[in-house]
């Protein structure tokens, strides 16, 4: 399974075209999630080369966890609970709201063991 990376700057974020962020899953496991926060940060301003990713999020505003299909392509991503099952720990952050819109049973054996969220 890949890692979860969270990069946050109170000021600015800068990288170079030779920077690499790699959260590829090992042994065929699901790849990781990268979140980058910072003033003016977006897909067009980050120069790093990314390995295989499950999701990359730039300054996500609102975030939803649901039973619906995952859509992590916007500033308001939705994560399907099933797509998060491979991770034993999750720490995701949003600038405004985080909504959990379905029952999430954390007592299932082999399920997520730690969940942390930060929002607005």
N, C-alpha and C positions, 0 to 999 in steps of 0.2 A: 504494500500500500504506500502511496505517496504521502508527503508531509503537508502540513498546513502552515503557511507563512503569512505573517502579518507585519507590514512595514508602515509606520506612521511617523510623520514629521509635523511638528507644530509650525515649522517654517516652510521649507521647500524640500523637494526630493530631486536628487540628481544622480545619474548613472552614465556609463559610457557604452559605446557600441560593442565593446569587448566584454562587458559584464554578462554573466550567465546566472539565471535562476532556474534550477532544475529540481522539480518535485515529481519526477516520473515514478510510477509505481514499480516496485521490484517484483520479479518473478511473475509477471503478468497481472499484478495487482492494479487496482484503480489508482490513477495519478492524483496528485494533490491539488490544493486550492491555494492561490496567492491573492492577498488583499493588499492594495497599496493606497494609502491616504496621504494627501498633501495638497497644498495650494497649487492649482493649475495642473495637477497630475491627470493624465488620461492616456488612452491607447496611443495617441500621436506624440506624446511627450516622453514616454519611457523608451529608452534605447536598448535595454537588456535583451539578450536572447533567452527565450523561454524554452525549456524542455517540454515534453509532453505534459499537458495540464488537463485536469478535469474542469477547472474554472479559474479565470483571472478576473478580479473585481477592482475597479478604480473608483474610489470615493463612493461606495454604494450608499444610496440615500435611504430607501426603505428596503426591507428584506422580508421574505415570506418563507415559511416552512410549511409544506402541505403535502397532500396526496396527489397533487397535479403534476404533470410532466415538468421536469427541471427546465428552467430558462434562465441562464446566467449571462445573457448577452446584453443586458441593459443596466442602468443605474438603479433599478428596482428588481433585483434578481429573486427568483423563486427556486428553492431547493426542494426536491422530492425527498421524503424521508428515506425511501429505499435507496436513493443514490448516496445517502450519507452513511448507510449501514456498514461499509467497510472500515470506517474510521472509529478508533477507540476513544478519541478525544476530539472535540470540536470547539474552537473559539472563533466566532465570527462577529463582526462589528458592522454597525450601520450608523450613518449620520443622523437619522431621524428615528424611524420605528422598525421594530422587529415583531412580526406577527406569526404566531403558531396557530394554524387554522385547521388542525385535525388532532386526534388523540395520538400521542407519542409515548409508547410504552417503553421506558428505559430499563424495565426489569427483565426483559427477555434475555436468556443466556446468549452470550456472544455479541450483545448489542452494545451500543455506545455506553462508555463508562463515565465520561465527564463531558459536560456541556457548559460553555460560558458564552454569554452574549453581552454586548455593549451597544447602547443606542442613545441617540439624541440626548 
